[in-house]
Amino acid sequence: MSTEELELAINLVWIMLGAILVFFMHAGFAMVESGFTRSKNTLNILMKNFLTISVSAILFYTIGYGLMFGGSTGSLIGLGGFFLSGVEDIGFFVFQAMFIATCATIMSGAVAERIKLGSYILIVAIMTSIVYPVVGNWVWQGDGWLTNLGFTDFAGSTVVHLTGAVGALMVVLILGPRLGKYNGKKINVIPGHNIPLGALGVFILWLGWFGFNGGSTLAADLTLVPMVIGTTLLSTSAAVVSSALYTKFRYKKVDASLTLNGVLAGLVGITAGCAEISLGGAILVGFISGVLLVEGIRFFDDKLKIDDPVGAITVHGLLGIWGTLAIGLFSTSTGLFYGNGLTQLGIQAIGILAVIFWVSITIGGFTYVLNKVAPIRVSKEEEIAGLDFSEHGSNAYDFKDTLLSGNEIDLPHTRLGLADRLNSIPVGKPEENTIT
């Protein structure tokens, strides 16, 4: 084997390792979404995550890859390589397929507990076959109009995360909040059923993100790869610390769920600039990300009354915007703080606005029409019963009490499984479960 062949093999192994890590992130998404929502919807969330990655991969193979990387007509869209015709680098396709599935699954958490499974899959299909590939062509194809303008997004703060978050926002606005979430000026907390499961999901996402950002180097570069993983680590660590400290300052307690989301905030915040922001700059980006996360979730929930069970719109949307703009401030080659003026910051802002406009029009328009043809939301009775039963005819949990048996007294409450009792928790009645 020649030196050149060995180098190609090592690079391929690195990209495939990155793809595998990004694939494993979907286990993290499934756990975060399940843990932060009620147990009666767990099976439905698991099915959405499995179907999302499967549908995304097939549609990216048939049409999405061609629109994204099949040349660039007018620097706007690709028109070749459908069904991977003429494509030799299958490894690159696999790696990018994991990214498109990540973008789509962002919507899953935001719309949890009230959307019909069929409607969700149709929205995912539009996102992965048309909407996301067009954004990717603008930024990553090499001759897209945003690339030519000078827009930078190394691993996808805008391409992946902001695109998914804007799509989620459009769907949520049409869906409306979960039953019992808002009552006049009161905001009722609907507690998740398993925060330890959600925490495990966050750790998995953090691990997978090293492949998400690191694999985006597309080569086992001895200098670049350690730098990318280093900035990813430090930004995330800083965001965890800042979100914990800020919740202590803001609410007098270190809020566990917000701190867990702080991990994701730090990851999204550094994704765009992980290859061109210094290690010290990454800490500053992450520290700001943690504070933005806390205030962003409160703003969407308290001020806008947008019901997002897992905070996906804030994490991937607001922090996607911040991460993209951070390049214009902290990039060692083009950033304002390194004496390069406001030009890059302005270009980053143009890219953000363009993506928001495109995704809002396409996903918002499609979802609006779809909802007019057939309501995308389950019925009130189905939502109360839980989507596990109404959509799948079964439940994720089947715990049974065994303390009483034989001829012992059969008290009414002992006939309830653990999941049933969790789902019977009153929503919004205790004072401590209400934000005023």
TORKOL-4160 file (C-alpha; in steps of 0.2 Angstrom, whole numbers, padded with zeros to 4 digits, m for minus):
436
<pt num="1" X="0000" Y="0000" Z="0000"/>
<pt num="2" X="0007" Y="0017" Z="m0005"/>
<pt num="3" X="0008" Y="0032" Z="0007"/>
<pt num="4" X="m0006" Y="0040" Z="m0003"/>
<pt num="5" X="m0017" Y="0025" Z="m0001"/>
<pt num="6" X="m0013" Y="0024" Z="0017"/>
<pt num="7" X="m0018" Y="0042" Z="0020"/>
<pt num="8" X="m0034" Y="0039" Z="0011"/>
<pt num="9" X="m0038" Y="0024" Z="0021"/>
<pt num="10" X="m0035" Y="0033" Z="0037"/>
<pt num="11" X="m0046" Y="0048" Z="0032"/>
<pt num="12" X="m0060" Y="0036" Z="0027"/>
<pt num="13" X="m0059" Y="0027" Z="0044"/>
<pt num="14" X="m0060" Y="0044" Z="0053"/>
<pt num="15" X="m0075" Y="0050" Z="0043"/>
<pt num="16" X="m0084" Y="0033" Z="0046"/>
<pt num="17" X="m0080" Y="0034" Z="0064"/>
<pt num="18" X="m0088" Y="0052" Z="0064"/>
<pt num="19" X="m0103" Y="0045" Z="0055"/>
<pt num="20" X="m0105" Y="0031" Z="0068"/>
<pt num="21" X="m0104" Y="0043" Z="0082"/>
<pt num="22" X="m0117" Y="0055" Z="0074"/>
<pt num="23" X="m0128" Y="0040" Z="0072"/>
<pt num="24" X="m0126" Y="0036" Z="0090"/>
<pt num="25" X="m0132" Y="0053" Z="0094"/>
<pt num="26" X="m0150" Y="0048" Z="0089"/>
<pt num="27" X="m0150" Y="0036" Z="0104"/>
<pt num="28" X="m0146" Y="0052" Z="0114"/>
<pt num="29" X="m0160" Y="0062" Z="0106"/>
<pt num="30" X="m0172" Y="0048" Z="0109"/>
<pt num="31" X="m0168" Y="0047" Z="0128"/>
<pt num="32" X="m0168" Y="0066" Z="0130"/>
<pt num="33" X="m0185" Y="0067" Z="0122"/>
<pt num="34" X="m0192" Y="0052" Z="0131"/>
<pt num="35" X="m0185" Y="0057" Z="0148"/>
<pt num="36" X="m0191" Y="0075" Z="0147"/>
<pt num="37" X="m0209" Y="0071" Z="0142"/>
<pt num="38" X="m0222" Y="0060" Z="0150"/>
<pt num="39" X="m0221" Y="0041" Z="0151"/>
<pt num="40" X="m0237" Y="0039" Z="0141"/>
<pt num="41" X="m0229" Y="0045" Z="0125"/>
<pt num="42" X="m0212" Y="0036" Z="0127"/>
<pt num="43" X="m0216" Y="0023" Z="0114"/>
<pt num="44" X="m0222" Y="0036" Z="0101"/>
<pt num="45" X="m0206" Y="0046" Z="0103"/>
<pt num="46" X="m0195" Y="0031" Z="0101"/>
<pt num="47" X="m0204" Y="0026" Z="0085"/>
<pt num="48" X="m0203" Y="0044" Z="0078"/>
<pt num="49" X="m0184" Y="0044" Z="0081"/>
<pt num="50" X="m0182" Y="0027" Z="0072"/>
<pt num="51" X="m0193" Y="0032" Z="0058"/>
<pt num="52" X="m0184" Y="0049" Z="0056"/>
<pt num="53" X="m0167" Y="0042" Z="0053"/>
<pt num="54" X="m0173" Y="0028" Z="0042"/>
<pt num="55" X="m0184" Y="0039" Z="0031"/>
<pt num="56" X="m0171" Y="0053" Z="0030"/>
<pt num="57" X="m0157" Y="0041" Z="0024"/>
<pt num="58" X="m0168" Y="0034" Z="0010"/>
<pt num="59" X="m0174" Y="0051" Z="0004"/>
<pt num="60" X="m0156" Y="0058" Z="0005"/>
<pt num="61" X="m0151" Y="0044" Z="m0006"/>
<pt num="62" X="m0165" Y="0046" Z="m0019"/>
<pt num="63" X="m0166" Y="0065" Z="m0020"/>
<pt num="64" X="m0158" Y="0075" Z="m0006"/>
<pt num="65" X="m0140" Y="0071" Z="m0010"/>
<pt num="66" X="m0142" Y="0077" Z="m0028"/>
<pt num="67" X="m0150" Y="0093" Z="m0023"/>
<pt num="68" X="m0137" Y="0097" Z="m0010"/>
<pt num="69" X="m0121" Y="0091" Z="m0019"/>
<pt num="70" X="m0126" Y="0088" Z="m0037"/>
<pt num="71" X="m0117" Y="0103" Z="m0044"/>
<pt num="72" X="m0125" Y="0120" Z="m0041"/>
<pt num="73" X="m0137" Y="0128" Z="m0053"/>
<pt num="74" X="m0136" Y="0147" Z="m0051"/>
<pt num="75" X="m0127" Y="0144" Z="m0035"/>
<pt num="76" X="m0145" Y="0139" Z="m0028"/>
<pt num="77" X="m0148" Y="0121" Z="m0030"/>
<pt num="78" X="m0140" Y="0105" Z="m0036"/>
<pt num="79" X="m0148" Y="0095" Z="m0051"/>
<pt num="80" X="m0137" Y="0079" Z="m0052"/>
<pt num="81" X="m0132" Y="0064" Z="m0042"/>
<pt num="82" X="m0149" Y="0057" Z="m0039"/>
<pt num="83" X="m0150" Y="0040" Z="m0032"/>
<pt num="84" X="m0131" Y="0043" Z="m0030"/>
<pt num="85" X="m0129" Y="0041" Z="m0049"/>
<pt num="86" X="m0111" Y="0044" Z="m0053"/>
<pt num="87" X="m0106" Y="0047" Z="m0035"/>
<pt num="88" X="m0090" Y="0038" Z="m0030"/>
<pt num="89" X="m0087" Y="0044" Z="m0012"/>
<pt num="90" X="m0101" Y="0034" Z="m0003"/>
<pt num="91" X="m0092" Y="0037" Z="0013"/>
<pt num="92" X="m0096" Y="0056" Z="0012"/>
<pt num="93" X="m0114" Y="0052" Z="0008"/>
<pt num="94" X="m0115" Y="0041" Z="0024"/>
<pt num="95" X="m0108" Y="0055" Z="0034"/>
<pt num="96" X="m0119" Y="0068" Z="0027"/>
<pt num="97" X="m0134" Y="0056" Z="0029"/>
<pt num="98" X="m0132" Y="0056" Z="0048"/>
<pt num="99" X="m0132" Y="0075" Z="0048"/>
<pt num="100" X="m0148" Y="0077" Z="0038"/>
<pt num="101" X="m0156" Y="0065" Z="0051"/>
<pt num="102" X="m0150" Y="0075" Z="0065"/>
<pt num="103" X="m0158" Y="0091" Z="0057"/>
<pt num="104" X="m0175" Y="0082" Z="0055"/>
<pt num="105" X="m0175" Y="0074" Z="0073"/>
<pt num="106" X="m0174" Y="0092" Z="0081"/>
<pt num="107" X="m0192" Y="0094" Z="0076"/>
<pt num="108" X="m0197" Y="0078" Z="0085"/>
<pt num="109" X="m0194" Y="0084" Z="0103"/>
<pt num="110" X="m0202" Y="0101" Z="0100"/>
<pt num="111" X="m0219" Y="0093" Z="0093"/>
<pt num="112" X="m0219" Y="0079" Z="0106"/>
<pt num="113" X="m0235" Y="0073" Z="0114"/>
<pt num="114" X="m0248" Y="0080" Z="0102"/>
<pt num="115" X="m0244" Y="0077" Z="0084"/>
<pt num="116" X="m0250" Y="0062" Z="0073"/>
<pt num="117" X="m0236" Y="0051" Z="0068"/>
<pt num="118" X="m0241" Y="0051" Z="0050"/>
<pt num="119" X="m0241" Y="0070" Z="0049"/>
<pt num="120" X="m0224" Y="0071" Z="0057"/>
<pt num="121" X="m0216" Y="0059" Z="0045"/>
<pt num="122" X="m0223" Y="0069" Z="0030"/>
<pt num="123" X="m0215" Y="0085" Z="0037"/>
<pt num="124" X="m0199" Y="0075" Z="0040"/>
<pt num="125" X="m0200" Y="0069" Z="0022"/>
<pt num="126" X="m0201" Y="0087" Z="0015"/>
<pt num="127" X="m0187" Y="0093" Z="0027"/>
<pt num="128" X="m0175" Y="0080" Z="0021"/>
<pt num="129" X="m0179" Y="0078" Z="0003"/>
<pt num="130" X="m0180" Y="0097" Z="m0001"/>
<pt num="131" X="m0178" Y="0110" Z="0012"/>
<pt num="132" X="m0162" Y="0105" Z="0021"/>
<pt num="133" X="m0153" Y="0100" Z="0005"/>
<pt num="134" X="m0156" Y="0117" Z="m0002"/>
<pt num="135" X="m0148" Y="0125" Z="0013"/>
<pt num="136" X="m0134" Y="0113" Z="0012"/>
<pt num="137" X="m0131" Y="0118" Z="m0006"/>
<pt num="138" X="m0130" Y="0136" Z="m0002"/>
<pt num="139" X="m0116" Y="0133" Z="0012"/>
<pt num="140" X="m0107" Y="0116" Z="0009"/>
<pt num="141" X="m0108" Y="0112" Z="m0009"/>
<pt num="142" X="m0093" Y="0124" Z="m0013"/>
<pt num="143" X="m0102" Y="0135" Z="m0026"/>
<pt num="144" X="m0117" Y="0140" Z="m0016"/>
<pt num="145" X="m0122" Y="0159" Z="m0015"/>
<pt num="146" X="m0119" Y="0160" Z="0003"/>
<pt num="147" X="m0102" Y="0151" Z="0001"/>
<pt num="148" X="m0097" Y="0164" Z="m0012"/>
<pt num="149" X="m0103" Y="0178" Z="m0001"/>
<pt num="150" X="m0090" Y="0172" Z="0012"/>
<pt num="151" X="m0103" Y="0164" Z="0025"/>
<pt num="152" X="m0095" Y="0151" Z="0036"/>
<pt num="153" X="m0103" Y="0137" Z="0046"/>
<pt num="154" X="m0090" Y="0123" Z="0048"/>
<pt num="155" X="m0101" Y="0109" Z="0056"/>
<pt num="156" X="m0119" Y="0116" Z="0055"/>
<pt num="157" X="m0125" Y="0128" Z="0068"/>
<pt num="158" X="m0135" Y="0136" Z="0054"/>
<pt num="159" X="m0136" Y="0122" Z="0041"/>
<pt num="160" X="m0141" Y="0108" Z="0053"/>
<pt num="161" X="m0147" Y="0116" Z="0070"/>
<pt num="162" X="m0155" Y="0132" Z="0065"/>
<pt num="163" X="m0164" Y="0124" Z="0050"/>
<pt num="164" X="m0171" Y="0110" Z="0061"/>
<pt num="165" X="m0176" Y="0123" Z="0074"/>
<pt num="166" X="m0185" Y="0135" Z="0062"/>
<pt num="167" X="m0194" Y="0120" Z="0055"/>
<pt num="168" X="m0199" Y="0114" Z="0073"/>
<pt num="169" X="m0205" Y="0132" Z="0077"/>
<pt num="170" X="m0217" Y="0133" Z="0061"/>
<pt num="171" X="m0225" Y="0116" Z="0066"/>
<pt num="172" X="m0227" Y="0120" Z="0084"/>
<pt num="173" X="m0235" Y="0137" Z="0080"/>
<pt num="174" X="m0248" Y="0127" Z="0070"/>
<pt num="175" X="m0250" Y="0113" Z="0082"/>
<pt num="176" X="m0252" Y="0124" Z="0097"/>
<pt num="177" X="m0247" Y="0119" Z="0115"/>
<pt num="178" X="m0251" Y="0103" Z="0125"/>
<pt num="179" X="m0267" Y="0102" Z="0134"/>
<pt num="180" X="m0265" Y="0111" Z="0151"/>
<pt num="181" X="m0249" Y="0119" Z="0147"/>
<pt num="182" X="m0256" Y="0137" Z="0148"/>
<pt num="183" X="m0270" Y="0143" Z="0159"/>
<pt num="184" X="m0273" Y="0162" Z="0157"/>
<pt num="185" X="m0257" Y="0170" Z="0163"/>
<pt num="186" X="m0251" Y="0154" Z="0172"/>
<pt num="187" X="m0238" Y="0143" Z="0164"/>
<pt num="188" X="m0241" Y="0125" Z="0170"/>
<pt num="189" X="m0225" Y="0114" Z="0172"/>
<pt num="190" X="m0228" Y="0097" Z="0164"/>
<pt num="191" X="m0214" Y="0087" Z="0172"/>
<pt num="192" X="m0204" Y="0074" Z="0162"/>
<pt num="193" X="m0205" Y="0056" Z="0169"/>
<pt num="194" X="m0187" Y="0051" Z="0169"/>
<pt num="195" X="m0174" Y="0065" Z="0171"/>
<pt num="196" X="m0160" Y="0052" Z="0174"/>
<pt num="197" X="m0164" Y="0044" Z="0157"/>
<pt num="198" X="m0163" Y="0062" Z="0149"/>
<pt num="199" X="m0146" Y="0065" Z="0157"/>
<pt num="200" X="m0139" Y="0049" Z="0150"/>
<pt num="201" X="m0146" Y="0055" Z="0133"/>
<pt num="202" X="m0137" Y="0071" Z="0135"/>
<pt num="203" X="m0120" Y="0062" Z="0139"/>
<pt num="204" X="m0123" Y="0052" Z="0123"/>
<pt num="205" X="m0126" Y="0068" Z="0113"/>
<pt num="206" X="m0110" Y="0076" Z="0120"/>
<pt num="207" X="m0100" Y="0060" Z="0116"/>
<pt num="208" X="m0107" Y="0059" Z="0098"/>
<pt num="209" X="m0104" Y="0078" Z="0095"/>
<pt num="210" X="m0085" Y="0075" Z="0095"/>
<pt num="211" X="m0089" Y="0065" Z="0079"/>
<pt num="212" X="m0101" Y="0078" Z="0073"/>
<pt num="213" X="m0088" Y="0092" Z="0074"/>
<pt num="214" X="m0073" Y="0082" Z="0073"/>
<pt num="215" X="m0078" Y="0071" Z="0058"/>
<pt num="216" X="m0083" Y="0088" Z="0049"/>
<pt num="217" X="m0064" Y="0090" Z="0046"/>
<pt num="218" X="m0067" Y="0076" Z="0033"/>
<pt num="219" X="m0049" Y="0071" Z="0036"/>
<pt num="220" X="m0038" Y="0064" Z="0050"/>
<pt num="221" X="m0029" Y="0081" Z="0051"/>
<pt num="222" X="m0016" Y="0081" Z="0065"/>
<pt num="223" X="m0018" Y="0099" Z="0069"/>
<pt num="224" X="m0036" Y="0103" Z="0065"/>
<pt num="225" X="m0045" Y="0088" Z="0073"/>
<pt num="226" X="m0038" Y="0090" Z="0091"/>
<pt num="227" X="m0042" Y="0109" Z="0089"/>
<pt num="228" X="m0060" Y="0105" Z="0084"/>
<pt num="229" X="m0063" Y="0093" Z="0098"/>
<pt num="230" X="m0054" Y="0104" Z="0110"/>
<pt num="231" X="m0065" Y="0119" Z="0107"/>
<pt num="232" X="m0080" Y="0108" Z="0107"/>
<pt num="233" X="m0075" Y="0101" Z="0124"/>
<pt num="234" X="m0071" Y="0118" Z="0132"/>
<pt num="235" X="m0087" Y="0127" Z="0125"/>
<pt num="236" X="m0098" Y="0114" Z="0132"/>
<pt num="237" X="m0090" Y="0113" Z="0149"/>
<pt num="238" X="m0091" Y="0132" Z="0150"/>
<pt num="239" X="m0110" Y="0132" Z="0145"/>
<pt num="240" X="m0113" Y="0119" Z="0159"/>
<pt num="241" X="m0105" Y="0130" Z="0172"/>
<pt num="242" X="m0113" Y="0146" Z="0166"/>
<pt num="243" X="m0131" Y="0138" Z="0165"/>
<pt num="244" X="m0129" Y="0131" Z="0182"/>
<pt num="245" X="m0122" Y="0147" Z="0190"/>
<pt num="246" X="m0135" Y="0158" Z="0181"/>
<pt num="247" X="m0150" Y="0147" Z="0187"/>
<pt num="248" X="m0143" Y="0148" Z="0204"/>
<pt num="249" X="m0143" Y="0167" Z="0202"/>
<pt num="250" X="m0159" Y="0168" Z="0193"/>
<pt num="251" X="m0170" Y="0156" Z="0203"/>
<pt num="252" X="m0160" Y="0153" Z="0219"/>
<pt num="253" X="m0157" Y="0135" Z="0214"/>
<pt num="254" X="m0146" Y="0126" Z="0202"/>
<pt num="255" X="m0159" Y="0119" Z="0190"/>
<pt num="256" X="m0155" Y="0102" Z="0184"/>
<pt num="257" X="m0165" Y="0102" Z="0167"/>
<pt num="258" X="m0159" Y="0119" Z="0162"/>
<pt num="259" X="m0141" Y="0114" Z="0166"/>
<pt num="260" X="m0143" Y="0098" Z="0156"/>
<pt num="261" X="m0149" Y="0108" Z="0141"/>
<pt num="262" X="m0134" Y="0119" Z="0144"/>
<pt num="263" X="m0123" Y="0105" Z="0138"/>
<pt num="264" X="m0133" Y="0105" Z="0121"/>
<pt num="265" X="m0132" Y="0124" Z="0121"/>
<pt num="266" X="m0113" Y="0124" Z="0122"/>
<pt num="267" X="m0112" Y="0111" Z="0109"/>
<pt num="268" X="m0123" Y="0120" Z="0096"/>
<pt num="269" X="m0115" Y="0137" Z="0100"/>
<pt num="270" X="m0097" Y="0131" Z="0095"/>
<pt num="271" X="m0102" Y="0120" Z="0080"/>
<pt num="272" X="m0101" Y="0133" Z="0067"/>
<pt num="273" X="m0084" Y="0140" Z="0073"/>
<pt num="274" X="m0076" Y="0125" Z="0081"/>
<pt num="275" X="m0062" Y="0126" Z="0068"/>
<pt num="276" X="m0058" Y="0144" Z="0068"/>
<pt num="277" X="m0061" Y="0150" Z="0086"/>
<pt num="278" X="m0047" Y="0148" Z="0099"/>
<pt num="279" X="m0048" Y="0137" Z="0114"/>
<pt num="280" X="m0050" Y="0153" Z="0125"/>
<pt num="281" X="m0063" Y="0160" Z="0113"/>
<pt num="282" X="m0073" Y="0144" Z="0114"/>
<pt num="283" X="m0074" Y="0146" Z="0133"/>
<pt num="284" X="m0082" Y="0163" Z="0131"/>
<pt num="285" X="m0094" Y="0157" Z="0117"/>
<pt num="286" X="m0099" Y="0142" Z="0129"/>
<pt num="287" X="m0101" Y="0154" Z="0144"/>
<pt num="288" X="m0113" Y="0165" Z="0134"/>
<pt num="289" X="m0122" Y="0150" Z="0127"/>
<pt num="290" X="m0127" Y="0144" Z="0144"/>
<pt num="291" X="m0134" Y="0161" Z="0149"/>
<pt num="292" X="m0143" Y="0163" Z="0133"/>
<pt num="293" X="m0151" Y="0145" Z="0135"/>
<pt num="294" X="m0159" Y="0150" Z="0152"/>
<pt num="295" X="m0166" Y="0166" Z="0146"/>
<pt num="296" X="m0171" Y="0159" Z="0129"/>
<pt num="297" X="m0181" Y="0145" Z="0136"/>
<pt num="298" X="m0190" Y="0157" Z="0148"/>
<pt num="299" X="m0193" Y="0169" Z="0134"/>
<pt num="300" X="m0201" Y="0156" Z="0122"/>
<pt num="301" X="m0211" Y="0148" Z="0136"/>
<pt num="302" X="m0216" Y="0164" Z="0147"/>
<pt num="303" X="m0217" Y="0178" Z="0134"/>
<pt num="304" X="m0222" Y="0169" Z="0118"/>
<pt num="305" X="m0232" Y="0155" Z="0125"/>
<pt num="306" X="m0223" Y="0142" Z="0113"/>
<pt num="307" X="m0224" Y="0125" Z="0121"/>
<pt num="308" X="m0208" Y="0116" Z="0117"/>
<pt num="309" X="m0206" Y="0101" Z="0129"/>
<pt num="310" X="m0188" Y="0098" Z="0127"/>
<pt num="311" X="m0182" Y="0116" Z="0123"/>
<pt num="312" X="m0177" Y="0111" Z="0106"/>
<pt num="313" X="m0181" Y="0128" Z="0098"/>
<pt num="314" X="m0170" Y="0137" Z="0110"/>
<pt num="315" X="m0156" Y="0125" Z="0110"/>
<pt num="316" X="m0155" Y="0123" Z="0091"/>
<pt num="317" X="m0162" Y="0139" Z="0085"/>
<pt num="318" X="m0157" Y="0153" Z="0097"/>
<pt num="319" X="m0140" Y="0145" Z="0100"/>
<pt num="320" X="m0138" Y="0141" Z="0082"/>
<pt num="321" X="m0140" Y="0159" Z="0078"/>
<pt num="322" X="m0127" Y="0164" Z="0092"/>
<pt num="323" X="m0115" Y="0151" Z="0086"/>
<pt num="324" X="m0115" Y="0157" Z="0068"/>
<pt num="325" X="m0114" Y="0175" Z="0074"/>
<pt num="326" X="m0099" Y="0171" Z="0085"/>
<pt num="327" X="m0088" Y="0168" Z="0070"/>
<pt num="328" X="m0090" Y="0186" Z="0066"/>
<pt num="329" X="m0084" Y="0190" Z="0083"/>
<pt num="330" X="m0071" Y="0176" Z="0089"/>
<pt num="331" X="m0064" Y="0169" Z="0073"/>
<pt num="332" X="m0045" Y="0171" Z="0073"/>
<pt num="333" X="m0045" Y="0175" Z="0055"/>
<pt num="334" X="m0060" Y="0185" Z="0051"/>
<pt num="335" X="m0068" Y="0190" Z="0068"/>
<pt num="336" X="m0071" Y="0208" Z="0075"/>
<pt num="337" X="m0061" Y="0205" Z="0091"/>
<pt num="338" X="m0046" Y="0201" Z="0081"/>
<pt num="339" X="m0046" Y="0217" Z="0072"/>
<pt num="340" X="m0055" Y="0212" Z="0056"/>
<pt num="341" X="m0070" Y="0223" Z="0057"/>
<pt num="342" X="m0089" Y="0220" Z="0055"/>
<pt num="343" X="m0089" Y="0212" Z="0038"/>
<pt num="344" X="m0089" Y="0194" Z="0043"/>
<pt num="345" X="m0102" Y="0197" Z="0056"/>
<pt num="346" X="m0114" Y="0205" Z="0043"/>
<pt num="347" X="m0111" Y="0191" Z="0031"/>
<pt num="348" X="m0116" Y="0178" Z="0045"/>
<pt num="349" X="m0131" Y="0188" Z="0049"/>
<pt num="350" X="m0137" Y="0188" Z="0030"/>
<pt num="351" X="m0135" Y="0169" Z="0030"/>
<pt num="352" X="m0145" Y="0167" Z="0046"/>
<pt num="353" X="m0159" Y="0178" Z="0039"/>
<pt num="354" X="m0159" Y="0168" Z="0022"/>
<pt num="355" X="m0161" Y="0151" Z="0030"/>
<pt num="356" X="m0174" Y="0157" Z="0042"/>
<pt num="357" X="m0184" Y="0164" Z="0028"/>
<pt num="358" X="m0182" Y="0149" Z="0017"/>
<pt num="359" X="m0187" Y="0136" Z="0030"/>
<pt num="360" X="m0201" Y="0147" Z="0037"/>
<pt num="361" X="m0209" Y="0148" Z="0020"/>
<pt num="362" X="m0207" Y="0130" Z="0015"/>
<pt num="363" X="m0210" Y="0120" Z="0031"/>
<pt num="364" X="m0223" Y="0133" Z="0037"/>
<pt num="365" X="m0232" Y="0133" Z="0021"/>
<pt num="366" X="m0232" Y="0114" Z="0019"/>
<pt num="367" X="m0238" Y="0111" Z="0037"/>
<pt num="368" X="m0251" Y="0124" Z="0035"/>
<pt num="369" X="m0258" Y="0116" Z="0019"/>
<pt num="370" X="m0256" Y="0098" Z="0027"/>
<pt num="371" X="m0266" Y="0104" Z="0043"/>
<pt num="372" X="m0280" Y="0111" Z="0031"/>
<pt num="373" X="m0281" Y="0094" Z="0022"/>
<pt num="374" X="m0281" Y="0084" Z="0038"/>
<pt num="375" X="m0278" Y="0090" Z="0056"/>
<pt num="376" X="m0260" Y="0086" Z="0061"/>
<pt num="377" X="m0264" Y="0085" Z="0079"/>
<pt num="378" X="m0272" Y="0070" Z="0088"/>
<pt num="379" X="m0289" Y="0072" Z="0096"/>
<pt num="380" X="m0291" Y="0078" Z="0114"/>
<pt num="381" X="m0295" Y="0061" Z="0120"/>
<pt num="382" X="m0280" Y="0053" Z="0112"/>
<pt num="383" X="m0269" Y="0066" Z="0119"/>
<pt num="384" X="m0275" Y="0063" Z="0137"/>
<pt num="385" X="m0274" Y="0044" Z="0135"/>
<pt num="386" X="m0256" Y="0046" Z="0128"/>
<pt num="387" X="m0250" Y="0043" Z="0110"/>
<pt num="388" X="m0242" Y="0026" Z="0115"/>
<pt num="389" X="m0259" Y="0019" Z="0116"/>
<pt num="390" X="m0268" Y="0029" Z="0102"/>
<pt num="391" X="m0255" Y="0028" Z="0089"/>
<pt num="392" X="m0247" Y="0011" Z="0093"/>
<pt num="393" X="m0259" Y="0001" Z="0104"/>
<pt num="394" X="m0247" Y="m0002" Z="0117"/>
<pt num="395" X="m0236" Y="0006" Z="0131"/>
<pt num="396" X="m0218" Y="0008" Z="0134"/>
<pt num="397" X="m0219" Y="0003" Z="0152"/>
<pt num="398" X="m0228" Y="m0011" Z="0161"/>
<pt num="399" X="m0223" Y="m0010" Z="0179"/>
<pt num="400" X="m0234" Y="m0019" Z="0191"/>
<pt num="401" X="m0236" Y="m0018" Z="0210"/>
<pt num="402" X="m0232" Y="m0034" Z="0218"/>
<pt num="403" X="m0233" Y="m0029" Z="0237"/>
<pt num="404" X="m0250" Y="m0037" Z="0239"/>
<pt num="405" X="m0254" Y="m0054" Z="0233"/>
<pt num="406" X="m0264" Y="m0070" Z="0236"/>
<pt num="407" X="m0279" Y="m0066" Z="0248"/>
<pt num="408" X="m0273" Y="m0049" Z="0254"/>
<pt num="409" X="m0283" Y="m0034" Z="0252"/>
<pt num="410" X="m0284" Y="m0027" Z="0234"/>
<pt num="411" X="m0283" Y="m0009" Z="0237"/>
<pt num="412" X="m0288" Y="0002" Z="0221"/>
<pt num="413" X="m0272" Y="0011" Z="0220"/>
<pt num="414" X="m0262" Y="m0005" Z="0219"/>
<pt num="415" X="m0270" Y="m0009" Z="0202"/>
<pt num="416" X="m0260" Y="0005" Z="0194"/>
<pt num="417" X="m0244" Y="0003" Z="0186"/>
<pt num="418" X="m0230" Y="0015" Z="0189"/>
<pt num="419" X="m0232" Y="0023" Z="0172"/>
<pt num="420" X="m0251" Y="0026" Z="0176"/>
<pt num="421" X="m0247" Y="0034" Z="0192"/>
<pt num="422" X="m0234" Y="0045" Z="0184"/>
<pt num="423" X="m0246" Y="0051" Z="0171"/>
<pt num="424" X="m0260" Y="0055" Z="0184"/>
<pt num="425" X="m0249" Y="0068" Z="0192"/>
<pt num="426" X="m0260" Y="0084" Z="0192"/>
<pt num="427" X="m0254" Y="0097" Z="0180"/>
<pt num="428" X="m0252" Y="0115" Z="0186"/>
<pt num="429" X="m0262" Y="0113" Z="0203"/>
<pt num="430" X="m0247" Y="0114" Z="0215"/>
<pt num="431" X="m0241" Y="0132" Z="0217"/>
<pt num="432" X="m0223" Y="0126" Z="0214"/>
<pt num="433" X="m0227" Y="0120" Z="0197"/>
<pt num="434" X="m0233" Y="0137" Z="0191"/>
<pt num="435" X="m0223" Y="0151" Z="0184"/>
<pt num="436" X="m0232" Y="0168" Z="0186"/>
